[in-house]
Amino acid sequence: MTRRKALLFIFEGYCEFEIAVAISMLRSTHDLYTFGLEKKAIKSEAGLTTLPDLTVNEIVINEYDVLIIPGGDLRPVVEFESNALYEVTKQFVEARKITAAICSGVYVLAKAGVLSDAPYTVTLAKPQREFLGCFQEDYYCYQPTLKHKNILTAQGHAFVSFGIELNKMMSDVSEGLIDFYSGRRNRMMEEG
């Protein structure tokens, strides 16, 4: 049986803890592929070095089920101004594939134009959203996570809920897994 594939965008200064639960839960159903704007080593916010599997220009949309965009220091993304990244993001949404972004990573969705009539949340203050010039203020909602059709957005502090909600959008998630990742209980330890 062919495993499904997930794409994770990585960039200089991406925040790995925001996607840790999401990608940890995905490992049982998907193979994870990373991509960057360029094929070069990237340092995360905490200093982990990652070499992307692909560049944004190598992505074949129909090979993947889900696109995940972490937050972090978005200055390199804003400065690079990658039309290819925004086009890939737009194609994912238009193909009704799950597209998820957390914290400042929601900027990529806004810049791709996929939030023009969709409610969203983002960890950017109103002056920051206004400065970036791509967010529709009427659709902003301050809540931990927000699902609209095939798009999931989240505040950075809601990384556990983000991971759980993302995985629930793709398949059934057991209450035991939800309890484990939420830090409520570890049923495996209780049974022993």
C-alpha positions in Angstrom: 0.0 0.0 0.0 1.3 3.4 -0.9 1.6 5.8 2.0 0.2 9.3 1.7 2.5 12.2 1.6 2.6 15.5 3.5 4.6 18.6 2.7 6.2 20.9 5.3 7.6 24.3 4.3 10.8 25.2 6.1 12.7 28.5 6.1 15.5 30.1 8.0 14.1 30.7 11.5 11.1 28.4 11.3 9.6 27.5 14.6 9.9 23.7 15.0 7.9 23.4 18.3 4.8 24.8 16.6 4.7 21.8 14.2 6.1 19.1 16.5 2.7 17.6 17.5 1.3 17.8 14.0 4.2 16.0 12.3 4.6 13.5 15.2 0.9 12.5 14.8 1.2 12.4 11.0 4.0 9.8 11.0 1.5 6.9 11.3 -0.4 7.9 8.1 1.9 10.0 6.0 5.5 10.3 4.8 6.7 13.8 5.5 8.7 15.8 2.9 10.2 19.2 3.6 10.7 21.9 1.1 12.3 25.3 1.0 12.7 28.3 -1.2 16.2 27.1 -2.1 18.0 23.7 -1.7 20.3 24.8 1.1 20.7 24.0 4.8 18.2 25.9 7.0 18.5 26.7 10.7 15.3 26.5 12.7 14.5 29.0 15.5 16.1 26.7 18.1 19.2 26.1 15.9 18.4 22.7 14.3 19.8 22.4 10.8 17.6 20.8 8.2 18.2 20.2 4.5 15.0 20.4 2.5 14.0 17.4 0.5 12.7 19.6 -2.3 12.6 23.2 -3.5 9.3 24.9 -4.0 9.8 24.6 -7.8 10.1 20.8 -7.6 6.7 20.2 -6.0 4.1 18.2 -7.9 0.8 19.1 -6.2 -1.1 15.9 -6.9 1.5 13.8 -5.0 0.6 15.4 -1.6 -2.4 15.4 0.6 -1.5 18.2 3.0 0.6 21.3 3.2 1.9 22.6 6.6 3.4 26.0 7.1 5.0 26.8 10.5 5.6 30.2 12.0 8.8 31.7 13.1 10.9 34.6 11.8 9.2 35.4 8.6 11.7 38.1 7.5 13.5 35.7 5.1 10.2 34.7 3.5 9.0 38.3 3.2 12.3 39.4 1.7 12.5 36.5 -0.7 9.0 37.2 -2.0 8.4 33.8 -3.6 5.6 33.8 -6.1 6.2 30.1 -6.5 5.5 29.5 -2.8 2.3 31.6 -3.0 1.2 29.7 -6.2 1.8 26.3 -4.6 -0.2 27.4 -1.5 -3.1 28.6 -3.7 -3.1 25.4 -5.8 -3.3 23.3 -2.6 -6.3 25.3 -1.4 -8.0 25.3 -4.8 -7.5 21.5 -5.1 -9.3 21.2 -1.7 -6.2 19.7 -0.1 -5.7 20.3 3.6 -3.6 23.5 4.0 -2.5 24.4 7.6 -0.6 27.3 8.9 0.3 28.3 12.4 1.4 31.6 14.0 3.1 33.9 11.6 3.1 31.2 8.9 -0.5 32.3 8.2 1.1 35.2 6.3 1.9 32.8 3.4 -1.9 32.0 3.2 -2.8 35.6 3.2 -0.1 36.5 0.6 -1.4 33.7 -1.6 -4.8 35.3 -1.5 -6.6 32.3 -0.1 -7.9 34.1 3.0 -9.7 36.8 1.1 -13.1 35.5 2.2 -12.2 33.0 4.9 -12.1 33.5 8.7 -8.6 33.0 10.1 -6.4 33.4 13.1 -2.7 34.4 13.2 -0.2 35.4 15.9 0.4 38.9 14.4 -0.9 42.0 16.1 -3.2 44.3 14.1 -0.4 46.8 13.3 1.7 44.0 12.0 -1.1 42.6 9.9 -1.8 46.1 8.5 2.0 46.7 7.8 2.2 43.4 5.8 -0.8 44.6 3.8 -2.2 41.2 2.7 -4.6 40.3 5.6 -8.4 40.9 5.4 -9.0 42.5 8.8 -12.8 41.7 8.6 -12.1 38.0 8.7 -9.6 37.9 11.6 -10.7 36.0 14.7 -8.8 35.8 17.9 -9.1 32.1 18.8 -6.6 29.3 19.3 -7.4 27.4 16.1 -9.8 28.1 13.3 -10.9 25.6 10.6 -12.6 26.9 7.5 -13.3 24.3 4.8 -9.9 22.7 4.0 -7.8 25.5 5.7 -6.6 25.4 9.3 -5.0 28.4 11.0 -3.7 28.6 14.6 -2.1 30.8 17.1 1.4 29.8 18.0 0.6 28.9 21.6 -2.1 26.5 20.4 0.4 24.1 18.8 -1.0 21.0 20.5 -4.6 21.8 19.3 -3.2 22.7 15.9 -1.6 19.2 15.6 -4.7 17.4 16.8 -7.1 19.4 14.6 -4.9 18.9 11.6 -4.8 15.2 12.1 -8.5 15.0 12.7 -9.0 16.7 9.3 -7.2 13.8 7.6 -8.4 10.8 9.5 -10.0 9.5 12.7 -7.9 10.3 15.8 -8.4 8.1 18.9 -9.3 9.7 22.2 -6.2 8.0 23.6 -3.9 9.9 21.2 -5.7 13.2 21.9 -5.3 12.6 25.7 -1.6 11.7 25.2 -0.7 14.8 23.1 -2.8 17.0 25.3 -0.9 15.9 28.3 -3.9 14.5 30.1 -3.0 10.9 30.4 -1.0 8.0 28.9 -3.3 5.1 28.7 -0.5 2.7 27.7 1.2 3.4 31.1 -2.0 3.1 33.0 -2.7 -0.4 31.6 0.8 -1.7 32.6 
